[in-house]
């Protein structure tokens, strides 16, 4: 059985992977994804600099190809990501006028969510907006608009596709009581109280050996926020130790609100963490021990 099918049988929603247009054209990526995973996230082609490199002029080709492939193959798609300080085009970076930036965010979010309405069911609406101490991270968005950009992005996403599940996503949310985890829970609590339509918290989970054991407590703390669900959105673990991967999968199984896991790529040769070998398939696309261990666990 595929990891995804086994995960679904354990009452979870999906087990997916990051990929992208170029990777889907290189064997054996498509076959491995077809056989093992139930969801894909665009590794880069859905980011602002890829989609709207110049104001108002969109480059949909690569992102569309991934969505079309996913739907043709029965895979869900996680939309990654609408508002992020990184991989952001210079023309957005340079905006200093508040009303202009509000309008630019509204346009980017409504155009992108609207295009994929009914095809993309989960969105990372905002990505990496917190600093390590749990405060709002410095970015053009926070400098010009303060917290208001969060409300704008979520409200426009909700209006544009009321059926999409809207996430706030971040990294270093891997241990309970860490500053950024505390900040995430209290900001989400506050924003939801204020009516901001946040449905889920995504924890990227780019981790190293020794950290897997803390993931369940971190997920439980995130799940204590008033959101419908939490998800592990970009999992990779340096050296891919069996015990670390199984600890993370078991953590999601143990936390009721944890609905999904996405690993950040298929084979180590294509990982963004070159040299860490953090994925479930090796340089030759053979399944690694952690892959077998997850199948056994499920
Ligand atoms: C990474 C991609 O994997 C790389 O190919 C790219 O050069 C940089 O971005 N957090 C995120 C992801 O939310 O979008 C990042 O993806 C990894 C960290």
Boltz pocket constraint, residues with backbone or C-beta under 6 A from the ligand:
constraints:
  - pocket:
      binder: B
      contacts: [[A, 43], [A, 44], [A, 127], [A, 171], [A, 204], [A, 234], [A, 272]]
      max_distance: 6.0
